[in-house]
Amino acid sequence: MQVSEDRARELLRDGDVDVLGRMPWSSNATFLVNLSPGGDELLAIYKPQRGERPLWDFRRGTLCHREVAAFEVSEALGWDIVPDTVLRDGPAGIGMMQRFVEHDPEEHYFTLLEEHGDAFRRMAAFDVVINNTDRKGGHCLRALAGGRIFGIDHGVSFHAQWKVRTVIWDFGGESISPDVCGDLHRFAQQLHNGDVSEHLVDTLDRFELDALRARVEHLLATGALPEADNDYHCYPWPMI
């Protein structure tokens, strides 16, 4: 059943949660849930904080917060790359709740690239901004309704050290389009003025925030997307 955008936002934030099952091939606890009540329903992805696998290079218990931060950066840039994402309570405690994107699971970055180059150019810039360490091909979805390209799974992002690992290197060395540069410049001003979401500030430590500003400024200074570094492990594995 289709619901309005406003109603979908309400359900994501306040709807009753019914767990439908666990998502396969996920390294952290990831559940498909149905949100209600009333006659409206919405599918969502729920990743509880308590189900996060400890990592040596990210602070424990922060992955769900980083997923929300990635959504807020996407919104601040005006790019609508990340599906609506919030931090809220659920059956297994506090966690990330993200609107589920109805998509064809046989599609991924490598099958979608030819027809959606501009969307992936923007996503390549986004991955640099958030320092995404795990952009697999399967993390790129085409919504069945409307055909928009979305990116998911941003829990391992925003590290202070350069760690970009992505499959999207096809545009390395290309000039960044004027409209994307304009969005980056506006976001850089927001970061400089401290005009960013409270959750972003609460999630990232001062080193990560400084690195976020530096990455945006570097993109603007060079005016080009970075190229893959042969001396660095810049591709995720598996790639899909």
C-alpha positions, -999 to +999 in steps of 0.1 A: +000+000+000+013+034-010+015+061+017+022+098+014+057+111+021+046+128+052+029+097+065+060+076+056+081+099+077+057+096+106+057+058+104+095+056+102+098+077+134+069+066+155+053+035+139+049+002+158+077-023+147+069-058+136+101-078+127+095-098+095+129-115+093+167-111+092+184-098+061+209-123+046+246-117+040+248-089+066+278-086+089+258-068+115+223-076+128+200-063+101+162-068+100+134-062+076+105-047+096+069-035+090+059-003+105+022+005+114-004+012+130-037+021+115-044+012+079-009+024+068+022+002+066+058+009+056+087-015+051+120-005+067+154-018+076+163-019+113+199-022+125+200-023+163+231-009+180+235-040+201+239-061+170+269-042+157+301-062+153+330-045+171+356-030+147+391-019+155+389+014+136+354+027+145+342+035+180+319+008+193+282+015+191+285+043+166+277+025+133+239+032+135+247+068+143+269+071+113+241+057+091+219+086+103+247+111+098+251+099+062+214+106+056+217+140+071+247+149+050+229+137+019+199+159+029+222+189+036+237+185+001+203+182-014+213+150-032+186+125-018+211+096-021+203+080+013+168+067+020+151+085+049+169+073+081+164+079+118+177+067+151+149+052+173+140+025+196+130-010+183+125-046+195+162-050+201+168-015+215+180+017+200+191+015+164+190+028+128+156+027+111+158+033+073+130+033+047+132+002+026+137+008-011+117-016-033+143-027-060+154-055-083+180-074-063+196-085-096+206-049-103+237-032-088+263-006-097+278-026-126+245-032-143+231+003-137+263+023-145+257+028-183+223+044-179+228+063-147+263+078-150+254+113-136+238+098-105+269+077-098+292+108-104+273+124-076+275+093-055+312+092-060+315+127-046+293+117-017+315+088-008+345+111-007+326+135+015+315+109+040+347+088+036+328+057+028+349+026+035+325+001+020+307+011-012+300-023-028+281-026-060+251-041-042+249-010-021+236+009-051+199+004-057+174+016-084+140+023-069+112+005-088+090+035-082+105+064-101+139+049-109+159+070-085+194+057-076+199+052-039+230+043-018+227+022+014+249+008+042+269+038+054+278+026+089+315+025+083+319+061+072+333+095+085+366+081+098+392+109+104+418+089+083+413+086+045+398+052+040+376+054+009+369+020-005+344+020-033+336+004-067+329+038-081+362+048-096+351+051-132+349+089-130+383+094-113+400+125-127+368+140-141+359+176-133+331+179-109+300+194-125+291+231-116+259+221-098+276+195-076+303+221-068+276+246-059+261+221-035+295+213-020+303+250-015+270+255+003+277+226+025+312+238+032+297+271+044+273+253+067+302+233+082+322+265+086+293+282+103+284+252+125+250+251+108+247+213+107+224+188+124+229+182+161+231+145+155+260+149+131+279+170+157+270+145+185+280+114+164+314+126+151+344+136+173+363+168+166+389+150+145+362+134+123+344+167+119+377+184+109+384+157+084+349+160+070+354+198+064+389+190+049+375+165+024+348+189+012+373+217+008+397+194-010+371+185-035+363+221-041+400+231-044+408+203-069+375+205-088+379+169-097+369+134-084+399+115-070+414+085-089+420+050-075+454+047-058+472+016-068+492+017-036+461+016-014+434-009-008+407+012-024+383-015-036+359-033-012+357-071-011+335-086-022+328-060-049+291-068-050 
